[in-house]
Amino acid sequence: MKRKKFTSRKTTGDLIFDTVNAVLLLLLVVVTLYPFLNTLVYSLNDPLDSVKGNLYLWPRVFTLNNYTVILKQPSIYTAALVSVLRAFIGCLLNALCSVVVAYTLTKKDFVFRRFYSYFFIFSMYFSGGLIPSYFLIRDLHLMNNFLVYILPAIVSAWNIMVVRSYIAGLPASLIESAKIDGANELKVIFRIVVPLSMPVIACILLFVAVGQWNSWFDTMLYCANNQSLSTLSYELEKVLQSSMTISQQNSSANALLPEKLRNVVTPQSTRATMTIVSIIPILCVYPFMQKYFVKGITLGGVKG
Amino acid sequence: MGKSGAAASQLSGRKRNGNGGFAASCGGSHKRFSERVFEQKELILLTLPFVVLLFVFNYVPLWGWIMAFQNYKPGLGIFQSEWVGLANFKALFGDSEFYIGIRNTLGISILKLVTGYAFSILLAVLINEVRVSWFKRTVQTISYLPHFVSWVVVSGIVYSCLSTDGGVVNTVLLHLHLISKPISFMGTANLFWGIMAGSDLWKEVGWNSIIYIAAMSGIDSSLYEAADMDGAGRLRKIFHITLPGILPTVKILLILSIGSILNVGFEQTLLLSNSQTLDYSQTLELYVYNYGMEMGRYSFATAAGIFNSVVSLVLVTTFNKLSRVVTGESAF
């Protein structure tokens, strides 16, 4: 960014280029934001009226009913709580693991350094696959258990590698002097390494939290029978699937049953509302974490 | 060290062969191995839980591969299920749907790769050329946003944007008089690859451009100044300085992503596919899921999964080596 100085002379070519560039980027902004905005509009519009379609940027018949209906269901609160808990616990433990293992990997004289590196890196490129993992979870009695959200996600080789390249860039003298002052490894990690690595840790926290928040497939696979362990993303997925089936039946049956479909809420408005409910938390943390993750991905991205 | 320690040395044994073991690989210390372990007990104890967890959740499932050589019955378990040798693999290679799965996997993957690369580099160039910093920052912030939204949300958005009654894409196409009646995007099998590539592009283009923007900011500014002196225009500078400047990054990322070409994106495929598009949407991952979780043919599905994993690993290592030869950089 620094190299871009404003040159005093601006040619016509420059002007044309800048205009075309701005138009293209604005187009991108519109294409990115419009679907979200349109979903918001559908969630704020009267469901019966929404069926007519042609809603674009502004609700035609404004109502908060869709939200009241959804927020009245007790199951949505359990789901939200489970989502928050798994995001919170999951990201803290993953960050802890990433820092501790990454710090260990930066120690040149660590006895298992070579083994650890292979052990963690290999796992990035190889896994047993869906079926064996499913039976493992079953055999460990983690089915319908909250721990299934947490335990498999604690160790992420990818995050370890990202944190490692960050810690490797810290001045080694700091750690040495702490050692001389009698600090043990635990103290070194939490008093020196963690505070110095906050940017990359923040980035890991955000990634894992978002990943946990968005995760639905593990719920479907392992906790589908236990409503109290359902997550917001999975609830959204169920709504999505059911609205798909209904709309498919609808189109194949040549829209024979519009009257029957017209309940208080339609699948379409429920889907829109659930979507908005599930992305609001992400939109809330997103602006604060933004400045960190660019650094994080550039660090990790070079390696993969 | 206990159980995992034993497992650890077993696993590492293969890799240490020819390297002279730990003592040699750990530098010039003359202390005995056990002394060094004792000295570093804190670090070992701190990391032990994580090593065990990784072992359990990433390595133990490899044990489940035995299922592929059995007629696995969940009630009997691995020890009592009947051995069938390579029968599952034979059935797999004799199944015409399997080849359709391979075709779809490669088709979608290559389409995603090409469009993904082209557009994220284009976007990076466009963003890099913006001189007004608030505009630059705003565009960047907005372009990353879809990356943080789940595929569940995105697939909902895709369905509603592409719907035949009032979906925005059909509406726009109708207004531009490019089509005379709405296209049923989600119900047309041979549009599926395009929908996969398009939705992936929408979700990830901004995110993928980050790395190129970072690479561009590392280009020596004196090059641009010299080009200015010579009277080079903006496009000329892009084609002669910016693009060549990010070429090493482009090369290594391309080589590495070719290695993971069999991983199309399971969630995306599962959420966007439906019974009408099955001919073009059944990728290898979905094939494993359908046969394993839906039909309960566990052994058969595991065999398909093994095929996927092994081919992926071969591709990753081959292209990683290639990357080392071509660009001097590699992931491991």
HADDOCK unambig.tbl for C-alpha pairs under 7 A between the chains (distance, minus, plus):
assign (segid A and resid 1 and name CA) (segid B and resid 217 and name CA) 6.50 0.50 0.50
assign (segid A and resid 3 and name CA) (segid B and resid 221 and name CA) 5.78 0.50 0.50
assign (segid A and resid 4 and name CA) (segid B and resid 131 and name CA) 6.70 0.50 0.50
assign (segid A and resid 14 and name CA) (segid B and resid 234 and name CA) 6.77 0.50 0.50
assign (segid A and resid 21 and name CA) (segid B and resid 126 and name CA) 6.11 0.50 0.50
assign (segid A and resid 25 and name CA) (segid B and resid 139 and name CA) 6.98 0.50 0.50
assign (segid A and resid 29 and name CA) (segid B and resid 139 and name CA) 6.56 0.50 0.50
assign (segid A and resid 29 and name CA) (segid B and resid 142 and name CA) 6.54 0.50 0.50
assign (segid A and resid 29 and name CA) (segid B and resid 143 and name CA) 6.88 0.50 0.50
assign (segid A and resid 32 and name CA) (segid B and resid 143 and name CA) 6.79 0.50 0.50
assign (segid A and resid 35 and name CA) (segid B and resid 157 and name CA) 6.41 0.50 0.50
assign (segid A and resid 53 and name CA) (segid B and resid 165 and name CA) 6.91 0.50 0.50
assign (segid A and resid 53 and name CA) (segid B and resid 166 and name CA) 5.35 0.50 0.50
assign (segid A and resid 54 and name CA) (segid B and resid 166 and name CA) 5.63 0.50 0.50
assign (segid A and resid 97 and name CA) (segid B and resid 50 and name CA) 6.62 0.50 0.50
assign (segid A and resid 100 and name CA) (segid B and resid 47 and name CA) 6.63 0.50 0.50
assign (segid A and resid 101 and name CA) (segid B and resid 47 and name CA) 5.92 0.50 0.50
assign (segid A and resid 104 and name CA) (segid B and resid 43 and name CA) 6.60 0.50 0.50
assign (segid A and resid 109 and name CA) (segid B and resid 26 and name CA) 5.78 0.50 0.50
assign (segid A and resid 109 and name CA) (segid B and resid 27 and name CA) 6.90 0.50 0.50
assign (segid A and resid 111 and name CA) (segid B and resid 22 and name CA) 6.84 0.50 0.50
assign (segid A and resid 111 and name CA) (segid B and resid 26 and name CA) 6.48 0.50 0.50
assign (segid A and resid 111 and name CA) (segid B and resid 36 and name CA) 6.76 0.50 0.50
assign (segid A and resid 111 and name CA) (segid B and resid 37 and name CA) 6.55 0.50 0.50
assign (segid A and resid 115 and name CA) (segid B and resid 12 and name CA) 5.71 0.50 0.50
assign (segid A and resid 123 and name CA) (segid B and resid 58 and name CA) 6.33 0.50 0.50
assign (segid A and resid 125 and name CA) (segid B and resid 313 and name CA) 6.69 0.50 0.50
assign (segid A and resid 126 and name CA) (segid B and resid 309 and name CA) 6.66 0.50 0.50
assign (segid A and resid 126 and name CA) (segid B and resid 313 and name CA) 6.88 0.50 0.50
assign (segid A and resid 127 and name CA) (segid B and resid 58 and name CA) 5.79 0.50 0.50
assign (segid A and resid 128 and name CA) (segid B and resid 58 and name CA) 6.78 0.50 0.50
assign (segid A and resid 128 and name CA) (segid B and resid 61 and name CA) 4.68 0.50 0.50
assign (segid A and resid 128 and name CA) (segid B and resid 62 and name CA) 4.53 0.50 0.50
assign (segid A and resid 129 and name CA) (segid B and resid 305 and name CA) 5.97 0.50 0.50
assign (segid A and resid 131 and name CA) (segid B and resid 292 and name CA) 6.61 0.50 0.50
assign (segid A and resid 131 and name CA) (segid B and resid 298 and name CA) 6.64 0.50 0.50
assign (segid A and resid 131 and name CA) (segid B and resid 302 and name CA) 6.04 0.50 0.50
assign (segid A and resid 132 and name CA) (segid B and resid 61 and name CA) 5.10 0.50 0.50
assign (segid A and resid 132 and name CA) (segid B and resid 64 and name CA) 4.78 0.50 0.50
assign (segid A and resid 132 and name CA) (segid B and resid 65 and name CA) 6.83 0.50 0.50
assign (segid A and resid 133 and name CA) (segid B and resid 61 and name CA) 5.35 0.50 0.50
assign (segid A and resid 136 and name CA) (segid B and resid 61 and name CA) 6.47 0.50 0.50
assign (segid A and resid 152 and name CA) (segid B and resid 57 and name CA) 5.93 0.50 0.50
assign (segid A and resid 155 and name CA) (segid B and resid 50 and name CA) 6.29 0.50 0.50
assign (segid A and resid 155 and name CA) (segid B and resid 54 and name CA) 6.12 0.50 0.50
assign (segid A and resid 185 and name CA) (segid B and resid 42 and name CA) 6.65 0.50 0.50
assign (segid A and resid 185 and name CA) (segid B and resid 43 and name CA) 6.86 0.50 0.50
assign (segid A and resid 210 and name CA) (segid B and resid 148 and name CA) 6.62 0.50 0.50
assign (segid A and resid 214 and name CA) (segid B and resid 150 and name CA) 5.07 0.50 0.50
assign (segid A and resid 237 and name CA) (segid B and resid 152 and name CA) 5.93 0.50 0.50
assign (segid A and resid 240 and name CA) (segid B and resid 156 and name CA) 6.52 0.50 0.50
assign (segid A and resid 275 and name CA) (segid B and resid 153 and name CA) 5.94 0.50 0.50
assign (segid A and resid 279 and name CA) (segid B and resid 149 and name CA) 6.83 0.50 0.50
assign (segid A and resid 294 and name CA) (segid B and resid 210 and name CA) 6.99 0.50 0.50
assign (segid A and resid 298 and name CA) (segid B and resid 211 and name CA) 5.68 0.50 0.50
assign (segid A and resid 298 and name CA) (segid B and resid 214 and name CA) 6.78 0.50 0.50
assign (segid A and resid 301 and name CA) (segid B and resid 211 and name CA) 6.70 0.50 0.50
assign (segid A and resid 303 and name CA) (segid B and resid 331 and name CA) 5.32 0.50 0.50
assign (segid A and resid 304 and name CA) (segid B and resid 253 and name CA) 6.73 0.50 0.50
assign (segid A and resid 304 and name CA) (segid B and resid 256 and name CA) 6.65 0.50 0.50
assign (segid A and resid 304 and name CA) (segid B and resid 331 and name CA) 5.95 0.50 0.50
